[in-house]
Amino acid sequence: MSKKPLVTFVIPCYNDASYIEQAVNSALEQTIKVEVIVVDDGSDDKTKKVLATLSPKIDVLITQKNQGQSKARNVGINAANGVFIVTLDSDDYFEPQFAEQALSIFEKEGEEKIVTCRSVLFFEDGDTKVYTPNGGDIKHFMFSNGALGTSMFKKEDWQQCGGYDEKMKDGWEDWEFFIRLIKDGGECFVLEAQLFNYRQKKYSTTTRANNNRNQLLSYILKKNKDVYTKYFDSTIDFLIQKLEKEEVERYKNLDRLDYKVGKAILDPMRKLKKGFKK
């Protein structure tokens, strides 16, 4: 039986004392042997104490001043010995079978450049939801992320496409990275099993990204204009649909009761004000 290629889990950590141990343990408990690298991205003292206790269990602990998630990922991947990489956020965790099942897809020598899986989302109010990424080729990644930010890919593909964009500190850096990873060919395979657990926090990078979605989308489209020019018709269709959706939402807001009430109160006041000016 041939020896399996090494998989490295890269775990950036910034002020996550409550969850980092669970994240690290989920990597260590994989059904195949993996390398675990944690990048302390300028965490507070409380988190550093937890990392110190975890240090004997992991392969590499890298400490740096706070430079953002993309930088931390790139630093960790650069230090990795693994042929395959899994980036794992410090407040999330995997089921033990992920690495082995993902690796088995790559070993089939297909078109896959990314392997992801279904995820259980945990909300702060206790609710849960199962999320299934779309997967697919570049056409399925142009207007939304077809994979979990935490997925498996080859280190050599990370090198060839230039790694994570370290300028992107407000979210969607994983999506933009995947666009460059597969824009010249390759696909994302989605494992059917629910092997990832994601904490959906009220205040998180995802929240920041949603609040800045138009600016981030503009950045991604301009940076990867070769992709969006190649599929120009699809790009135009997407932008038109986006405008139409925003227009519908705008009219919905105009139709809300509080808008009507406010208008009924303010309009007479505006007329009165004009009367005084005369």
Sequence and secondary structure as in RCSB ss.txt:
>XXXX:A:sequence
MSKKPLVTFVIPCYNDASYIEQAVNSALEQTIKVEVIVVDDGSDDKTKKVLATLSPKIDVLITQKNQGQSKARNV
GINAANGVFIVTLDSDDYFEPQFAEQALSIFEKEGEEKIVTCRSVLFFEDGDTKVYTPNGGDIKHFMFSNGALGT
SMFKKEDWQQCGGYDEKMKDGWEDWEFFIRLIKDGGECFVLEAQLFNYRQKKYSTTTRANNNRNQLLSYILKKNK
DVYTKYFDSTIDFLIQKLEKEEVERYKNLDRLDYKVGKAILDPMRKLKKGFKK
>XXXX:A:secstr
      EEEEEEESS TTTHHHHHHHHHTSSS EEEEEEEES  HHHHHHHHHHGGGSSEEEEE    HHHHHHH
HHHH   SEEEE  TT EE TTHHHHHHHHHTT SSEEEEEEEEEEEETTS EEEE    BSGGGTSSS  S SS
 EEEHHHHHHHT S TT  SS HHHHHHHHHHTTS EEEEEEEEEEEEEE SSSHHHHHHHTHHHHHHHHHHHTH
HHHHHTHHHHHHHHHHHHHHHHHHHHHHHTSHHHHHHHHHHHHHHHHHHHHH 
